[in-house]
């Protein structure tokens, strides 16, 4: 799979994670690890997107594709 295709997939994943449906699931007065659930979810999703972006940018898979 080419890098451009992976970046488009990551964009779609990020749009889903930060869309109103997923954010709405965590908009409750619940606490996780001593912080509001929405805050924990947003930072966890943000960290996941950044980690995947770093892996794509670094060329995490070795399918013979030149950077």
C-alpha atoms as one frame of an Amber mdcrd trajectory, in Angstrom:
protein
   0.000   0.000   0.000   1.367   3.418  -0.908   2.051   6.137   1.639  -0.651
   8.405   0.184  -3.280   5.705   0.648  -2.200   5.195   4.240  -2.430   8.924
   4.949  -5.943   9.059   3.495  -6.902   6.124   5.694  -5.437   7.878   8.720
  -7.410  11.021   7.880 -10.622   8.994   7.725  -9.792   7.279  11.018  -9.120
  10.632  12.702 -12.375  12.066  11.315 -14.226   9.077  12.767 -12.476   9.251
  16.156 -13.111  12.979  16.551 -16.562  12.955  14.969 -19.705  13.775  16.907
 -20.733  10.119  17.343 -17.542   9.053  19.111 -17.196  12.277  21.113 -20.830
  11.917  22.171 -20.120   8.499  23.662 -17.703  10.038  26.159 -19.618  13.225
  27.017 -20.730  11.973  30.392 -19.948  12.998  33.938 -17.874   9.805  34.340
 -14.277   9.829  35.537 -11.443   7.665  34.172  -8.078   7.668  35.949  -9.209
  10.695  37.951  -9.997  12.819  34.868 -13.194  13.346  32.881 -13.814  10.517
  30.408 -13.979  12.902  27.441 -10.553  14.345  28.245  -8.981  10.888  28.556
 -10.574   9.767  25.282  -9.479  12.857  23.323  -5.860  12.588  24.469  -5.758
   8.809  23.863  -7.204   9.181  20.354  -4.878  12.098  19.631  -1.875  10.043
  20.755  -2.964   7.129  18.568  -3.279   9.356  15.498   0.156  10.899  16.129
   1.766   7.469  16.641   0.259   6.136  13.409   1.330   9.262  11.530   4.899
   8.840  12.804   4.898   5.198  11.710   3.664   6.115   8.237   6.126   9.001
   7.890   9.032   6.831   9.020   8.098   4.063   6.608   6.997   1.580   9.273
   6.441  -1.250   6.832   9.143  -2.589   4.591   7.270  -3.418   1.389  10.098
  -2.287  -0.856   8.626   1.137  -1.448  11.051   4.023  -1.736  10.371   6.971
   0.626
